[in-house]
Structures are given as structure tokens and as C-alpha cells.
Amino acid sequence: YKTGTYVISVDTLNLRSTAGIDGEIVSSLSNGTTVYVDKVSNGWGHTVYNGYEGWFSLKYAEKK
């Protein structure tokens, strides 16, 4: 995975405080939402969306 623009491809995707399923859920991303990923770690992408900073699994998003 690389940095860049991604579109969420599932109904709801959790945005977490850390890169992994153990991270606290800080927000969620809806299907079709476009976000910019500025960092990548082990299949997780870091973004800032609606004032929330967090990580989401890139396997549920498509790179534009």
C-alpha cells in the first residue's frame, strides 16, 4: 500500500487511534468517502477526516 487518495468500499469502516484492531475507535468512515492517506503501516492508512485523526484498514478501500 502507498500514500495517496483512497475511497472507502464497505458500508462503515472504523477509524482507530492506532494502526491495528486494538486501537480505540475514534470515528467511522462511510462507503464512498474519499480520504487522503499520508502514512502507511502494515496495511493500515493514516488520515484526518472531519477533524478526527486515525488509522483504517486499507484492504477495505480502493486507491484512486
All heavy atoms as TSV, in Angstrom:
chain	resi	resn	atom	element	x	y	z
A	1	TYR	N	N	0.841	-1.195	0.000
A	1	TYR	CA	C	0.000	0.000	0.000
A	1	TYR	C	C	0.875	1.244	0.000
A	1	TYR	O	O	1.972	1.243	0.554
A	1	TYR	CB	C	-0.911	0.010	1.226
A	1	TYR	CG	C	-1.929	-1.102	1.234
A	1	TYR	CD1	C	-1.778	-2.205	2.050
A	1	TYR	CD2	C	-3.061	-1.023	0.429
A	1	TYR	CE1	C	-2.717	-3.225	2.074
A	1	TYR	CE2	C	-4.013	-2.042	0.446
A	1	TYR	CZ	C	-3.837	-3.137	1.268
A	1	TYR	OH	O	-4.771	-4.132	1.277
A	2	LYS	N	N	0.339	2.322	-0.611
A	2	LYS	CA	C	1.087	3.571	-0.691
A	2	LYS	C	C	0.217	4.723	-0.224
A	2	LYS	O	O	-1.005	4.606	-0.141
A	2	LYS	CB	C	1.532	3.817	-2.135
A	2	LYS	CG	C	2.494	2.767	-2.645
A	2	LYS	CD	C	2.956	3.093	-4.033
A	2	LYS	CE	C	3.975	2.048	-4.490
A	2	LYS	NZ	N	4.439	2.293	-5.837
A	3	THR	N	N	0.850	5.860	0.059
A	3	THR	CA	C	0.099	7.061	0.408
A	3	THR	C	C	-0.677	7.529	-0.817
A	3	THR	O	O	-0.365	7.148	-1.942
A	3	THR	CB	C	1.033	8.180	0.897
A	3	THR	OG1	O	1.954	8.484	-0.147
A	3	THR	CG2	C	1.781	7.775	2.160
A	4	GLY	N	N	-1.691	8.347	-0.584
A	4	GLY	CA	C	-2.480	8.868	-1.691
A	4	GLY	C	C	-3.954	8.896	-1.344
A	4	GLY	O	O	-4.339	8.740	-0.179
A	5	THR	N	N	-4.785	9.071	-2.356
A	5	THR	CA	C	-6.226	9.200	-2.168
A	5	THR	C	C	-6.898	7.833	-2.271
A	5	THR	O	O	-6.636	7.070	-3.202
A	5	THR	CB	C	-6.805	10.150	-3.228
A	5	THR	OG1	O	-6.126	11.403	-3.127
A	5	THR	CG2	C	-8.290	10.377	-3.014
A	6	TYR	N	N	-7.766	7.539	-1.303
A	6	TYR	CA	C	-8.499	6.275	-1.252
A	6	TYR	C	C	-9.993	6.551	-1.108
A	6	TYR	O	O	-10.391	7.556	-0.521
A	6	TYR	CB	C	-8.049	5.433	-0.058
A	6	TYR	CG	C	-6.697	4.777	-0.235
A	6	TYR	CD1	C	-5.524	5.496	-0.046
A	6	TYR	CD2	C	-6.585	3.435	-0.579
A	6	TYR	CE1	C	-4.279	4.900	-0.202
A	6	TYR	CE2	C	-5.351	2.830	-0.748
A	6	TYR	CZ	C	-4.212	3.561	-0.550
A	6	TYR	OH	O	-2.983	2.966	-0.713
A	7	VAL	N	N	-10.802	5.594	-1.622
A	7	VAL	CA	C	-12.253	5.656	-1.472
A	7	VAL	C	C	-12.679	4.437	-0.667
A	7	VAL	O	O	-12.314	3.298	-0.993
A	7	VAL	CB	C	-12.969	5.669	-2.842
A	7	VAL	CG1	C	-14.481	5.693	-2.657
A	7	VAL	CG2	C	-12.513	6.856	-3.669
A	8	ILE	N	N	-13.466	4.652	0.383
A	8	ILE	CA	C	-13.936	3.567	1.245
A	8	ILE	C	C	-14.910	2.693	0.456
A	8	ILE	O	O	-15.809	3.208	-0.209
A	8	ILE	CB	C	-14.606	4.129	2.513
A	8	ILE	CG1	C	-13.659	5.106	3.248
A	8	ILE	CG2	C	-15.065	3.004	3.439
A	8	ILE	CD1	C	-12.300	4.566	3.573
A	9	SER	N	N	-14.741	1.351	0.550
A	9	SER	CA	C	-15.533	0.441	-0.272
A	9	SER	C	C	-16.409	-0.524	0.532
A	9	SER	O	O	-16.881	-1.525	0.006
A	9	SER	CB	C	-14.606	-0.340	-1.206
A	9	SER	OG	O	-13.622	-1.040	-0.469
A	10	VAL	N	N	-16.630	-0.233	1.815
A	10	VAL	CA	C	-17.562	-1.009	2.645
A	10	VAL	C	C	-18.539	-0.028	3.295
A	10	VAL	O	O	-18.295	1.181	3.310
A	10	VAL	CB	C	-16.833	-1.837	3.731
A	10	VAL	CG1	C	-16.021	-2.951	3.105
A	10	VAL	CG2	C	-15.958	-0.959	4.598
A	11	ASP	N	N	-19.657	-0.547	3.834
A	11	ASP	CA	C	-20.692	0.325	4.399
A	11	ASP	C	C	-20.140	1.272	5.462
A	11	ASP	O	O	-20.342	2.474	5.410
A	11	ASP	CB	C	-21.836	-0.497	4.996
A	11	ASP	CG	C	-22.724	-1.094	3.915
A	11	ASP	OD1	O	-22.669	-0.623	2.764
A	11	ASP	OD2	O	-23.457	-2.036	4.223
A	12	THR	N	N	-19.446	0.714	6.452
A	12	THR	CA	C	-18.880	1.514	7.541
A	12	THR	C	C	-17.517	0.958	7.897
A	12	THR	O	O	-17.370	-0.257	8.074
A	12	THR	CB	C	-19.790	1.472	8.790
A	12	THR	OG1	O	-21.103	1.888	8.421
A	12	THR	CG2	C	-19.266	2.394	9.881
A	13	LEU	N	N	-16.546	1.840	8.014
A	13	LEU	CA	C	-15.184	1.431	8.345
A	13	LEU	C	C	-14.710	2.254	9.535
A	13	LEU	O	O	-14.787	3.483	9.520
A	13	LEU	CB	C	-14.276	1.654	7.135
A	13	LEU	CG	C	-12.831	1.186	7.236
A	13	LEU	CD1	C	-12.761	-0.308	7.544
A	13	LEU	CD2	C	-12.096	1.481	5.941
A	14	ASN	N	N	-14.242	1.560	10.586
A	14	ASN	CA	C	-13.800	2.258	11.789
A	14	ASN	C	C	-12.478	2.980	11.570
A	14	ASN	O	O	-11.569	2.464	10.928
A	14	ASN	CB	C	-13.650	1.279	12.949
A	14	ASN	CG	C	-14.979	0.760	13.429
A	14	ASN	OD1	O	-15.976	1.474	13.417
A	14	ASN	ND2	N	-15.017	-0.487	13.855
A	15	LEU	N	N	-12.406	4.178	12.128
A	15	LEU	CA	C	-11.174	4.961	12.183
A	15	LEU	C	C	-10.642	4.791	13.601
A	15	LEU	O	O	-11.350	5.104	14.562
A	15	LEU	CB	C	-11.478	6.429	11.868
A	15	LEU	CG	C	-10.297	7.356	11.621
A	15	LEU	CD1	C	-9.535	6.926	10.370
A	15	LEU	CD2	C	-10.772	8.785	11.474
A	16	ARG	N	N	-9.419	4.282	13.728
A	16	ARG	CA	C	-8.892	3.908	15.042
A	16	ARG	C	C	-7.695	4.770	15.462
A	16	ARG	O	O	-7.019	5.340	14.626
A	16	ARG	CB	C	-8.489	2.428	15.038
A	16	ARG	CG	C	-9.696	1.515	14.809
A	16	ARG	CD	C	-9.311	0.058	14.861
A	16	ARG	NE	N	-10.451	-0.825	14.698
A	16	ARG	CZ	C	-11.204	-1.276	15.700
A	16	ARG	NH1	N	-10.936	-0.937	16.943
A	16	ARG	NH2	N	-12.219	-2.082	15.457
A	17	SER	N	N	-7.458	4.792	16.767
A	17	SER	CA	C	-6.394	5.642	17.322
A	17	SER	C	C	-5.000	5.136	16.977
A	17	SER	O	O	-4.049	5.908	16.944
A	17	SER	CB	C	-6.550	5.737	18.846
A	17	SER	OG	O	-6.467	4.436	19.422
A	18	THR	N	N	-4.871	3.826	16.728
A	18	THR	CA	C	-3.589	3.246	16.347
A	18	THR	C	C	-3.799	2.303	15.167
A	18	THR	O	O	-4.926	1.894	14.882
A	18	THR	CB	C	-2.944	2.461	17.513
A	18	THR	OG1	O	-3.845	1.434	17.924
A	18	THR	CG2	C	-2.613	3.364	18.685
A	19	ALA	N	N	-2.708	1.935	14.505
A	19	ALA	CA	C	-2.780	1.070	13.323
A	19	ALA	C	C	-2.935	-0.384	13.751
A	19	ALA	O	O	-1.957	-1.085	13.979
A	19	ALA	CB	C	-1.538	1.255	12.467
A	20	GLY	N	N	-4.170	-0.817	13.931
A	20	GLY	CA	C	-4.459	-2.192	14.337
A	20	GLY	C	C	-5.834	-2.291	14.947
A	20	GLY	O	O	-6.412	-1.280	15.363
A	21	ILE	N	N	-6.342	-3.526	15.025
A	21	ILE	CA	C	-7.716	-3.690	15.532
A	21	ILE	C	C	-7.846	-3.404	17.029
A	21	ILE	O	O	-8.952	-3.272	17.539
A	21	ILE	CB	C	-8.279	-5.096	15.219
A	21	ILE	CG1	C	-7.411	-6.183	15.839
A	21	ILE	CG2	C	-8.419	-5.306	13.728
A	21	ILE	CD1	C	-8.054	-7.554	15.799
A	22	ASP	N	N	-6.722	-3.288	17.720
A	22	ASP	CA	C	-6.769	-2.972	19.150
A	22	ASP	C	C	-6.906	-1.476	19.420
A	22	ASP	O	O	-7.148	-1.075	20.555
A	22	ASP	CB	C	-5.511	-3.487	19.854
A	22	ASP	CG	C	-5.427	-5.010	19.836
A	22	ASP	OD1	O	-6.495	-5.659	19.788
A	22	ASP	OD2	O	-4.311	-5.546	19.853
A	23	GLY	N	N	-6.762	-0.657	18.382
A	23	GLY	CA	C	-6.859	0.786	18.566
A	23	GLY	C	C	-8.280	1.219	18.904
A	23	GLY	O	O	-9.250	0.639	18.411
A	24	GLU	N	N	-8.394	2.206	19.752
A	24	GLU	CA	C	-9.703	2.755	20.120
A	24	GLU	C	C	-10.379	3.367	18.891
A	24	GLU	O	O	-9.738	4.020	18.073
A	24	GLU	CB	C	-9.501	3.834	21.190
A	24	GLU	CG	C	-10.782	4.473	21.659
A	24	GLU	CD	C	-10.538	5.607	22.658
A	24	GLU	OE1	O	-9.432	5.682	23.223
A	24	GLU	OE2	O	-11.461	6.397	22.846
A	25	ILE	N	N	-11.676	3.132	18.753
A	25	ILE	CA	C	-12.426	3.703	17.634
A	25	ILE	C	C	-12.675	5.184	17.922
A	25	ILE	O	O	-13.263	5.533	18.944
A	25	ILE	CB	C	-13.756	2.958	17.424
A	25	ILE	CG1	C	-13.482	1.496	17.059
A	25	ILE	CG2	C	-14.592	3.639	16.332
A	25	ILE	CD1	C	-14.711	0.614	17.070
A	26	VAL	N	N	-12.196	6.045	17.017
A	26	VAL	CA	C	-12.359	7.489	17.214
A	26	VAL	C	C	-13.443	8.065	16.315
A	26	VAL	O	O	-14.019	9.111	16.611
A	26	VAL	CB	C	-11.030	8.247	17.002
A	26	VAL	CG1	C	-10.021	7.873	18.083
A	26	VAL	CG2	C	-10.448	8.007	15.624
A	27	SER	N	N	-13.753	7.372	15.204
A	27	SER	CA	C	-14.789	7.824	14.276
A	27	SER	C	C	-15.037	6.678	13.302
A	27	SER	O	O	-14.485	5.589	13.463
A	27	SER	CB	C	-14.335	9.087	13.537
A	27	SER	OG	O	-15.389	9.592	12.738
A	28	SER	N	N	-15.875	6.929	12.303
A	28	SER	CA	C	-16.074	5.920	11.264
A	28	SER	C	C	-16.157	6.603	9.908
A	28	SER	O	O	-16.482	7.784	9.811
A	28	SER	CB	C	-17.328	5.096	11.545
A	28	SER	OG	O	-18.474	5.908	11.534
A	29	LEU	N	N	-15.861	5.832	8.882
A	29	LEU	CA	C	-15.877	6.318	7.505
A	29	LEU	C	C	-16.974	5.559	6.763
A	29	LEU	O	O	-17.087	4.341	6.902
A	29	LEU	CB	C	-14.523	6.071	6.841
A	29	LEU	CG	C	-13.300	6.648	7.560
A	29	LEU	CD1	C	-12.021	6.101	6.952
A	29	LEU	CD2	C	-13.323	8.160	7.501
A	30	SER	N	N	-17.761	6.248	5.962
A	30	SER	CA	C	-18.864	5.630	5.237
A	30	SER	C	C	-18.455	5.238	3.824
A	30	SER	O	O	-17.518	5.808	3.255
A	30	SER	CB	C	-20.053	6.595	5.157
A	30	SER	OG	O	-20.488	6.936	6.441
A	31	ASN	N	N	-19.187	4.305	3.255
A	31	ASN	CA	C	-18.960	3.858	1.880
A	31	ASN	C	C	-18.964	5.057	0.935
A	31	ASN	O	O	-19.837	5.909	1.007
A	31	ASN	CB	C	-20.063	2.867	1.492
A	31	ASN	CG	C	-19.786	2.185	0.167
A	31	ASN	OD1	O	-18.669	2.162	-0.317
A	31	ASN	ND2	N	-20.818	1.640	-0.419
A	32	GLY	N	N	-17.947	5.111	0.068
A	32	GLY	CA	C	-17.848	6.201	-0.895
A	32	GLY	C	C	-17.086	7.412	-0.413
A	32	GLY	O	O	-16.797	8.324	-1.195
A	33	THR	N	N	-16.740	7.452	0.870
A	33	THR	CA	C	-15.970	8.571	1.415
A	33	THR	C	C	-14.561	8.565	0.822
A	33	THR	O	O	-13.922	7.528	0.739
A	33	THR	CB	C	-15.882	8.463	2.955
A	33	THR	OG1	O	-17.201	8.467	3.491
A	33	THR	CG2	C	-15.087	9.621	3.548
A	34	THR	N	N	-14.097	9.739	0.414
A	34	THR	CA	C	-12.745	9.883	-0.117
A	34	THR	C	C	-11.859	10.503	0.954
A	34	THR	O	O	-12.221	11.517	1.553
A	34	THR	CB	C	-12.752	10.785	-1.372
A	34	THR	OG1	O	-13.597	10.182	-2.357
A	34	THR	CG2	C	-11.360	10.957	-1.941
A	35	VAL	N	N	-10.709	9.864	1.204
A	35	VAL	CA	C	-9.763	10.367	2.202
A	35	VAL	C	C	-8.360	10.357	1.616
A	35	VAL	O	O	-8.063	9.599	0.687
A	35	VAL	CB	C	-9.791	9.531	3.504
A	35	VAL	CG1	C	-11.114	9.691	4.222
A	35	VAL	CG2	C	-9.501	8.073	3.229
A	36	TYR	N	N	-7.492	11.190	2.184
A	36	TYR	CA	C	-6.087	11.203	1.784
A	36	TYR	C	C	-5.259	10.494	2.854
A	36	TYR	O	O	-5.313	10.863	4.032
A	36	TYR	CB	C	-5.562	12.623	1.573
A	36	TYR	CG	C	-4.122	12.609	1.121
A	36	TYR	CD1	C	-3.806	12.302	-0.205
A	36	TYR	CD2	C	-3.088	12.837	2.005
A	36	TYR	CE1	C	-2.482	12.236	-0.629
A	36	TYR	CE2	C	-1.763	12.774	1.594
A	36	TYR	CZ	C	-1.473	12.476	0.277
A	36	TYR	OH	O	-0.163	12.408	-0.140
A	37	VAL	N	N	-4.518	9.480	2.459
A	37	VAL	CA	C	-3.653	8.723	3.369
A	37	VAL	C	C	-2.251	9.313	3.306
A	37	VAL	O	O	-1.630	9.327	2.247
A	37	VAL	CB	C	-3.645	7.225	2.978
A	37	VAL	CG1	C	-2.601	6.466	3.772
A	37	VAL	CG2	C	-5.023	6.621	3.183
A	38	ASP	N	N	-1.755	9.798	4.451
A	38	ASP	CA	C	-0.429	10.428	4.489
A	38	ASP	C	C	0.652	9.522	5.071
A	38	ASP	O	O	1.839	9.797	4.939
A	38	ASP	CB	C	-0.482	11.761	5.238
A	38	ASP	CG	C	-0.951	11.623	6.683
A	38	ASP	OD1	O	-1.285	10.495	7.119
A	38	ASP	OD2	O	-0.992	12.646	7.381
A	39	LYS	N	N	0.236	8.418	5.724
A	39	LYS	CA	C	1.190	7.443	6.267
A	39	LYS	C	C	0.587	6.049	6.120
A	39	LYS	O	O	-0.625	5.896	6.216
A	39	LYS	CB	C	1.454	7.695	7.765
A	39	LYS	CG	C	2.240	8.947	8.075
A	39	LYS	CD	C	2.528	9.060	9.569
A	39	LYS	CE	C	1.387	9.795	10.257
A	39	LYS	NZ	N	1.680	10.191	11.641
A	40	VAL	N	N	1.450	5.050	5.914
A	40	VAL	CA	C	1.003	3.660	5.801
A	40	VAL	C	C	1.828	2.803	6.757
A	40	VAL	O	O	3.039	2.980	6.868
A	40	VAL	CB	C	1.166	3.152	4.351
A	40	VAL	CG1	C	0.844	1.682	4.253
A	40	VAL	CG2	C	0.291	3.954	3.398
A	41	SER	N	N	1.154	1.869	7.464
A	41	SER	CA	C	1.848	0.967	8.378
A	41	SER	C	C	1.145	-0.389	8.393
A	41	SER	O	O	-0.016	-0.477	8.813
A	41	SER	CB	C	1.866	1.562	9.786
A	41	SER	OG	O	2.446	0.660	10.705
A	42	ASN	N	N	1.825	-1.417	7.912
A	42	ASN	CA	C	1.300	-2.796	7.955
A	42	ASN	C	C	-0.127	-2.933	7.435
A	42	ASN	O	O	-0.968	-3.573	8.067
A	42	ASN	CB	C	1.382	-3.355	9.382
A	42	ASN	CG	C	2.817	-3.514	9.848
A	42	ASN	OD1	O	3.702	-3.824	9.067
A	42	ASN	ND2	N	3.051	-3.264	11.119
A	43	GLY	N	N	-0.414	-2.307	6.312
A	43	GLY	CA	C	-1.743	-2.438	5.719
A	43	GLY	C	C	-2.780	-1.471	6.261
A	43	GLY	O	O	-3.947	-1.541	5.889
A	44	TRP	N	N	-2.347	-0.574	7.126
A	44	TRP	CA	C	-3.237	0.450	7.684
A	44	TRP	C	C	-2.843	1.820	7.144
A	44	TRP	O	O	-1.665	2.097	6.963
A	44	TRP	CB	C	-3.167	0.449	9.212
A	44	TRP	CG	C	-3.790	-0.774	9.801
A	44	TRP	CD1	C	-3.274	-2.035	9.809
A	44	TRP	CD2	C	-5.055	-0.860	10.450
A	44	TRP	NE1	N	-4.129	-2.905	10.414
A	44	TRP	CE2	C	-5.246	-2.201	10.828
A	44	TRP	CE3	C	-6.053	0.066	10.751
A	44	TRP	CZ2	C	-6.390	-2.646	11.486
A	44	TRP	CZ3	C	-7.188	-0.378	11.410
A	44	TRP	CH2	C	-7.352	-1.711	11.768
A	45	GLY	N	N	-3.843	2.662	6.906
A	45	GLY	CA	C	-3.584	4.001	6.409
A	45	GLY	C	C	-3.969	5.056	7.436
A	45	GLY	O	O	-4.994	4.927	8.116
A	46	HIS	N	N	-3.162	6.090	7.558
A	46	HIS	CA	C	-3.417	7.199	8.486
A	46	HIS	C	C	-4.043	8.353	7.722
A	46	HIS	O	O	-3.598	8.715	6.637
A	46	HIS	CB	C	-2.104	7.655	9.119
A	46	HIS	CG	C	-2.272	8.824	10.028
A	46	HIS	ND1	N	-2.141	10.130	9.584
A	46	HIS	CD2	C	-2.585	8.889	11.342
A	46	HIS	CE1	C	-2.360	10.937	10.606
A	46	HIS	NE2	N	-2.622	10.215	11.674
A	47	THR	N	N	-5.091	8.933	8.302
A	47	THR	CA	C	-5.753	10.066	7.667
A	47	THR	C	C	-6.326	11.001	8.724
A	47	THR	O	O	-6.387	10.667	9.903
A	47	THR	CB	C	-6.877	9.575	6.722
A	47	THR	OG1	O	-7.296	10.660	5.888
A	47	THR	CG2	C	-8.074	9.031	7.495
A	48	VAL	N	N	-6.729	12.178	8.273
A	48	VAL	CA	C	-7.502	13.107	9.106
A	48	VAL	C	C	-8.811	13.339	8.371
A	48	VAL	O	O	-8.811	13.714	7.195
A	48	VAL	CB	C	-6.751	14.440	9.321
A	48	VAL	CG1	C	-7.611	15.411	10.118
A	48	VAL	CG2	C	-5.424	14.200	10.015
A	49	TYR	N	N	-9.939	13.060	9.051
A	49	TYR	CA	C	-11.254	13.174	8.420
A	49	TYR	C	C	-12.229	13.831	9.396
A	49	TYR	O	O	-12.378	13.370	10.525
A	49	TYR	CB	C	-11.763	11.791	8.007
A	49	TYR	CG	C	-13.132	11.810	7.388
A	49	TYR	CD1	C	-13.313	12.306	6.104
A	49	TYR	CD2	C	-14.235	11.374	8.093
A	49	TYR	CE1	C	-14.571	12.345	5.537
A	49	TYR	CE2	C	-15.499	11.408	7.533
A	49	TYR	CZ	C	-15.657	11.892	6.252
A	49	TYR	OH	O	-16.910	11.948	5.694
A	50	ASN	N	N	-12.863	14.914	8.963
A	50	ASN	CA	C	-13.829	15.651	9.807
A	50	ASN	C	C	-13.255	15.991	11.177
A	50	ASN	O	O	-13.949	15.923	12.192
A	50	ASN	CB	C	-15.125	14.849	9.978
A	50	ASN	CG	C	-16.059	15.027	8.796
A	50	ASN	OD1	O	-15.786	15.796	7.879
A	50	ASN	ND2	N	-17.159	14.317	8.812
A	51	GLY	N	N	-11.970	16.321	11.221
A	51	GLY	CA	C	-11.340	16.708	12.479
A	51	GLY	C	C	-10.843	15.548	13.314
A	51	GLY	O	O	-10.262	15.755	14.375
A	52	TYR	N	N	-11.066	14.316	12.854
A	52	TYR	CA	C	-10.595	13.134	13.572
A	52	TYR	C	C	-9.354	12.585	12.877
A	52	TYR	O	O	-9.336	12.437	11.658
A	52	TYR	CB	C	-11.665	12.042	13.605
A	52	TYR	CG	C	-12.866	12.405	14.427
A	52	TYR	CD1	C	-14.004	12.931	13.836
A	52	TYR	CD2	C	-12.852	12.222	15.807
A	52	TYR	CE1	C	-15.115	13.275	14.602
A	52	TYR	CE2	C	-13.953	12.564	16.584
A	52	TYR	CZ	C	-15.076	13.086	15.975
A	52	TYR	OH	O	-16.163	13.429	16.737
A	53	GLU	N	N	-8.341	12.276	13.679
A	53	GLU	CA	C	-7.105	11.707	13.154
A	53	GLU	C	C	-7.080	10.238	13.524
A	53	GLU	O	O	-7.363	9.881	14.672
A	53	GLU	CB	C	-5.914	12.423	13.785
A	53	GLU	CG	C	-4.586	11.875	13.345
A	53	GLU	CD	C	-3.408	12.590	13.989
A	53	GLU	OE1	O	-3.626	13.518	14.793
A	53	GLU	OE2	O	-2.282	12.210	13.678
A	54	GLY	N	N	-6.789	9.366	12.556
A	54	GLY	CA	C	-6.760	7.954	12.892
A	54	GLY	C	C	-6.320	7.068	11.750
A	54	GLY	O	O	-5.872	7.540	10.701
A	55	TRP	N	N	-6.442	5.783	11.986
A	55	TRP	CA	C	-5.979	4.736	11.084
A	55	TRP	C	C	-7.148	3.857	10.675
A	55	TRP	O	O	-8.046	3.596	11.473
A	55	TRP	CB	C	-4.937	3.883	11.785
A	55	TRP	CG	C	-3.688	4.609	12.171
A	55	TRP	CD1	C	-3.494	5.371	13.299
A	55	TRP	CD2	C	-2.467	4.655	11.447
A	55	TRP	NE1	N	-2.222	5.880	13.314
A	55	TRP	CE2	C	-1.567	5.445	12.176
A	55	TRP	CE3	C	-2.037	4.087	10.247
A	55	TRP	CZ2	C	-0.272	5.695	11.757
A	55	TRP	CZ3	C	-0.744	4.335	9.822
A	55	TRP	CH2	C	0.133	5.129	10.576
A	56	PHE	N	N	-7.114	3.359	9.419
A	56	PHE	CA	C	-8.129	2.416	8.955
A	56	PHE	C	C	-7.454	1.357	8.090
A	56	PHE	O	O	-6.383	1.580	7.536
A	56	PHE	CB	C	-9.244	3.133	8.182
A	56	PHE	CG	C	-8.795	3.770	6.895
A	56	PHE	CD1	C	-8.914	3.094	5.688
A	56	PHE	CD2	C	-8.250	5.050	6.886
A	56	PHE	CE1	C	-8.496	3.684	4.500
A	56	PHE	CE2	C	-7.840	5.644	5.707
A	56	PHE	CZ	C	-7.954	4.953	4.504
A	57	SER	N	N	-8.095	0.194	7.988
A	57	SER	CA	C	-7.540	-0.907	7.209
A	57	SER	C	C	-7.690	-0.613	5.722
A	57	SER	O	O	-8.799	-0.421	5.222
A	57	SER	CB	C	-8.242	-2.215	7.560
A	57	SER	OG	O	-7.753	-3.251	6.743
A	58	LEU	N	N	-6.571	-0.604	5.010
A	58	LEU	CA	C	-6.583	-0.261	3.585
A	58	LEU	C	C	-7.184	-1.359	2.716
A	58	LEU	O	O	-7.499	-1.122	1.559
A	58	LEU	CB	C	-5.168	0.080	3.122
A	58	LEU	CG	C	-4.633	1.403	3.688
A	58	LEU	CD1	C	-3.147	1.536	3.399
A	58	LEU	CD2	C	-5.398	2.584	3.121
A	59	LYS	N	N	-7.392	-2.555	3.270
A	59	LYS	CA	C	-7.986	-3.609	2.443
A	59	LYS	C	C	-9.467	-3.351	2.189
A	59	LYS	O	O	-10.067	-4.006	1.351
A	59	LYS	CB	C	-7.752	-4.988	3.043
A	59	LYS	CG	C	-8.466	-5.292	4.329
A	59	LYS	CD	C	-8.107	-6.707	4.767
A	59	LYS	CE	C	-8.709	-7.038	6.117
A	59	LYS	NZ	N	-8.296	-8.371	6.582
A	60	TYR	N	N	-10.047	-2.374	2.898
A	60	TYR	CA	C	-11.456	-2.022	2.689
A	60	TYR	C	C	-11.606	-0.680	1.952
A	60	TYR	O	O	-12.637	-0.024	2.058
A	60	TYR	CB	C	-12.198	-1.965	4.025
A	60	TYR	CG	C	-12.150	-3.273	4.756
A	60	TYR	CD1	C	-11.404	-3.407	5.927
A	60	TYR	CD2	C	-12.821	-4.395	4.275
A	60	TYR	CE1	C	-11.345	-4.626	6.599
A	60	TYR	CE2	C	-12.762	-5.607	4.935
A	60	TYR	CZ	C	-12.023	-5.711	6.109
A	60	TYR	OH	O	-11.964	-6.917	6.752
A	61	ALA	N	N	-10.563	-0.306	1.237
A	61	ALA	CA	C	-10.581	0.945	0.481
A	61	ALA	C	C	-9.889	0.725	-0.861
A	61	ALA	O	O	-9.053	-0.162	-0.994
A	61	ALA	CB	C	-9.877	2.046	1.268
A	62	GLU	N	N	-10.272	1.527	-1.852
A	62	GLU	CA	C	-9.677	1.427	-3.168
A	62	GLU	C	C	-8.869	2.698	-3.456
A	62	GLU	O	O	-9.363	3.800	-3.233
A	62	GLU	CB	C	-10.769	1.282	-4.223
A	62	GLU	CG	C	-11.561	-0.003	-4.116
A	62	GLU	CD	C	-12.689	-0.084	-5.111
A	62	GLU	OE1	O	-12.686	0.684	-6.099
A	62	GLU	OE2	O	-13.591	-0.909	-4.905
A	63	LYS	N	N	-7.644	2.502	-3.947
A	63	LYS	CA	C	-6.797	3.649	-4.272
A	63	LYS	C	C	-7.299	4.309	-5.543
A	63	LYS	O	O	-7.634	3.633	-6.499
A	63	LYS	CB	C	-5.339	3.228	-4.430
A	63	LYS	CG	C	-4.388	4.409	-4.478
A	63	LYS	CD	C	-2.968	3.974	-4.251
A	63	LYS	CE	C	-1.998	5.094	-4.048
A	63	LYS	NZ	N	-2.191	6.321	-4.744
A	64	LYS	N	N	-7.364	5.628	-5.541
A	64	LYS	CA	C	-7.804	6.365	-6.746
A	64	LYS	C	C	-6.628	6.654	-7.639
A	64	LYS	O	O	-5.513	6.781	-7.183
A	64	LYS	CB	C	-8.478	7.674	-6.346
A	64	LYS	CG	C	-9.880	7.474	-5.833
A	64	LYS	CD	C	-10.600	8.777	-5.702
A	64	LYS	CE	C	-11.324	9.106	-6.996
A	64	LYS	NZ	N	-12.220	10.250	-6.872
